[in-house]
Amino acid sequence: MSQPLSDQTNATIYQYQLIQRKIIRSELIQSHLLISAILLAFQMLMYQMDGLFSWLFGFAVVQIVHIAIILLTFIRVDEAADRKWIWRITPPWIGFKPANDIKLYLFRRVHRHLFWIGLCAIALLYPWIKESLLISIVTWHFWLLIPRLLLSISFRKEQKDSILRLQSREASLYRR
């Protein structure tokens, strides 16, 4: 026979304690977006219309490489809830980001894989692509990952089982 809720003394309640919050200032976002505009200006100055094509196509190639690496990384991950990633275009989290809260160690692991395997994949493309496209792909790869890697570095001393929540203008770290 089940007991009423008021009689249960051993009920589990999940509580999260905020450890640290990083506010992302608008100046940082604007300077990050300015870097992409500088890349476009450089490509247009050096390669004319081919530079514009490389700038646009390079962004698409990097997104495809990133989603492939994310999917391959999650083949070995057991937590199905952490597998949900969405594509967003809200700075500074442009590209694929966790749809929900994510464990800090998993966030670090995925982005470490994204960084190194992405560079290796780009290096494999080197002999077959034009110089302007290679410059775009490498630059977009770094440009998309820099905010996440800086966030990972800033939370490096925190416990691995902490929970990270990415919002449009802040990143919050919680402890269970």
C-alpha positions as CSV (number, residue, x, y, z in Angstrom):
1,M,0.0,0.0,0.0
2,S,1.4,3.4,-0.9
3,Q,1.8,6.1,1.7
4,P,0.7,9.7,1.2
5,L,3.5,12.1,0.3
6,S,3.5,13.9,3.6
7,D,4.4,10.7,5.4
8,Q,7.5,10.0,3.3
9,T,10.6,11.3,5.1
10,N,13.3,10.0,2.7
11,A,12.1,11.7,-0.5
12,T,14.9,12.7,-2.9
13,I,15.1,16.3,-3.8
14,Y,17.6,17.5,-6.3
15,Q,19.2,20.8,-5.4
16,Y,21.8,22.6,-7.4
17,Q,24.1,25.2,-5.8
18,L,25.4,28.0,-8.1
19,I,29.2,27.9,-7.9
20,Q,30.2,30.5,-10.5
21,R,28.6,32.7,-13.1
22,K,30.4,34.2,-16.1
23,I,28.6,37.2,-17.6
24,I,29.5,37.8,-21.2
25,R,29.7,41.5,-21.8
26,S,28.3,42.9,-25.0
27,E,31.8,44.4,-25.9
28,L,33.2,40.9,-25.9
29,I,30.5,39.7,-28.3
30,Q,30.9,42.7,-30.5
31,S,34.6,42.2,-30.8
32,H,34.1,38.5,-31.5
33,L,31.7,39.4,-34.3
34,L,34.2,42.0,-35.6
35,I,36.8,39.4,-36.0
36,S,34.6,37.5,-38.5
37,A,34.0,40.8,-40.4
38,I,37.8,41.4,-40.5
39,L,38.2,37.9,-41.9
40,L,35.7,38.7,-44.6
41,A,37.4,42.0,-45.5
42,F,40.8,40.1,-45.7
43,Q,39.3,37.5,-47.9
44,M,37.7,40.0,-50.2
45,L,40.9,42.1,-50.4
46,M,43.2,39.2,-51.2
47,Y,40.9,36.9,-53.2
48,Q,38.0,39.1,-54.4
49,M,34.8,37.1,-55.0
50,D,36.6,33.8,-54.5
51,G,37.3,35.1,-51.0
52,L,33.6,35.8,-50.3
53,F,32.7,32.3,-51.6
54,S,35.5,30.8,-49.4
55,W,34.3,32.8,-46.4
56,L,30.7,31.5,-46.7
57,F,31.6,27.9,-47.8
58,G,34.3,27.6,-45.1
59,F,31.7,28.4,-42.4
60,A,29.4,25.6,-43.8
61,V,32.3,23.1,-44.0
62,V,33.4,23.8,-40.4
63,Q,29.8,23.3,-39.2
64,I,29.6,19.9,-41.0
65,V,33.0,18.9,-39.5
66,H,31.9,19.9,-36.0
67,I,28.6,18.0,-36.1
68,A,30.4,14.9,-37.4
69,I,32.9,15.1,-34.6
70,I,30.2,15.6,-32.0
71,L,28.2,12.6,-33.2
72,L,31.3,10.5,-33.3
73,T,32.3,11.6,-29.8
74,F,28.9,10.6,-28.4
75,I,29.1,7.1,-29.7
76,R,31.2,6.4,-26.6
77,V,29.2,8.4,-24.2
78,D,26.7,6.6,-22.0
79,E,24.4,9.5,-20.9
80,A,21.7,9.8,-23.5
81,A,20.4,13.0,-22.0
82,D,23.7,14.8,-22.7
83,R,23.5,13.9,-26.4
84,K,21.1,16.7,-27.3
85,W,22.8,19.5,-29.1
86,I,21.2,22.2,-31.1
87,W,22.5,24.6,-33.7
88,R,22.2,28.3,-32.7
89,I,23.4,31.6,-34.2
90,T,23.3,33.7,-31.0
91,P,26.7,35.0,-30.2
92,P,29.0,34.0,-28.6
93,W,27.6,30.4,-28.8
94,I,27.4,30.3,-32.6
95,G,27.2,26.7,-33.9
96,F,26.4,23.6,-32.1
97,K,25.8,23.8,-28.3
98,P,24.2,21.7,-25.6
99,A,20.4,22.0,-25.7
100,N,20.3,21.3,-21.9
101,D,22.6,21.5,-19.0
102,I,25.7,19.5,-19.5
103,K,28.3,18.0,-17.2
104,L,31.5,20.0,-17.2
105,Y,33.7,17.1,-17.9
106,L,31.6,16.2,-20.9
107,F,31.6,19.7,-22.2
108,R,35.4,19.8,-21.9
109,R,35.8,16.4,-23.5
110,V,33.6,17.2,-26.5
111,H,35.3,20.6,-27.1
112,R,38.8,19.1,-26.8
113,H,37.8,16.5,-29.4
114,L,36.3,19.2,-31.6
115,F,39.5,21.3,-31.4
116,W,42.1,18.6,-32.1
117,I,40.1,16.3,-34.4
118,G,38.8,19.3,-36.3
119,L,42.4,20.5,-36.9
120,C,43.4,17.0,-38.1
121,A,40.4,16.9,-40.5
122,I,41.3,20.3,-41.8
123,A,44.9,19.1,-42.3
124,L,43.7,16.2,-44.3
125,L,41.9,18.6,-46.6
126,Y,45.0,20.7,-47.1
127,P,46.3,19.2,-50.4
128,W,43.0,19.4,-52.2
129,I,41.6,22.8,-51.4
130,K,42.5,26.4,-52.4
131,E,44.5,28.7,-50.2
132,S,41.5,31.0,-49.5
133,L,39.3,28.2,-48.5
134,L,41.9,26.7,-46.2
135,I,42.4,30.1,-44.5
136,S,38.6,30.4,-44.0
137,I,38.2,26.9,-42.6
138,V,41.0,27.2,-40.1
139,T,39.9,30.7,-39.0
140,W,36.2,29.6,-38.7
141,H,37.3,26.6,-36.7
142,F,39.2,28.7,-34.2
143,W,36.6,31.5,-34.2
144,L,33.8,29.1,-33.3
145,L,35.7,27.3,-30.6
146,I,37.5,30.2,-28.8
147,P,34.6,31.3,-26.6
148,R,34.0,27.7,-25.5
149,L,37.6,26.9,-24.9
150,L,38.0,30.2,-22.9
151,L,35.0,29.2,-20.8
152,S,36.5,25.7,-20.3
153,I,39.8,27.2,-19.2
154,S,38.0,29.6,-16.8
155,F,36.2,26.7,-15.1
156,R,39.3,24.5,-15.1
157,K,39.6,24.4,-11.2
158,E,36.0,23.3,-10.7
159,Q,34.9,19.8,-9.9
160,K,34.4,17.6,-12.9
161,D,30.8,16.6,-11.9
162,S,29.6,20.2,-12.0
163,I,26.8,21.1,-14.3
164,L,27.2,23.8,-16.9
165,R,24.3,25.9,-18.3
166,L,24.9,28.1,-21.3
167,Q,22.5,30.9,-21.8
168,S,22.7,33.7,-24.4
169,R,24.6,36.2,-22.2
170,E,26.0,34.1,-19.4
171,A,27.4,30.7,-18.4
172,S,26.6,29.3,-15.0
173,L,28.2,26.5,-13.2
174,Y,26.3,24.5,-10.6
175,R,27.3,21.8,-8.1
176,R,24.9,19.0,-7.2
